[in-house]
């Protein structure tokens, strides 16, 4: 940090002691008073799309019935259907055809929006492979004992402090384990998905690897 920033801009600062911090170092939190006229950055835009591979038969059935009712409301352009001129350039026929096609595609897209699961932004479900099975239970335990230890006035010694340290160490070890064995965990899942022929799980796993 520059000396000028240090002397002119810091309103207050503190050190954060967090149970979730796996490092030997503690982060310094600073509240800075800076006059910034405009701050902008480009964020990658995420567009949600229907996730057909995740759609189950109940979704497909729902999609069919919604699509059917939307299609029923579309008026078929009979004049257009009766025109057999393959080189037809009549402006009203072209416009009518465009309109009809737009209505049909719109009907499919809108029905999917209602009935089919949609894709989520990458990392939305916190996808560290193995987290929910291996780490989450130990993290819950660690948080429980950390809170209890906090409530006891953060003692340096004693049973609660010991258990807090032990559960925290187990939680950190699990995090290191899933990070180190990320590829093995994914490979194992793919092998399981393939052996049980669960094609959707298989593609889900492939997607996770690509993220
Ligand atoms: Zn025509």
Boltz pocket constraint, residues with backbone or C-beta under 6 A from the ligand:
constraints:
  - pocket:
      binder: B
      contacts: [[A, 80], [A, 83], [A, 84], [A, 85], [A, 88], [A, 89], [A, 90], [A, 93]]
      max_distance: 6.0
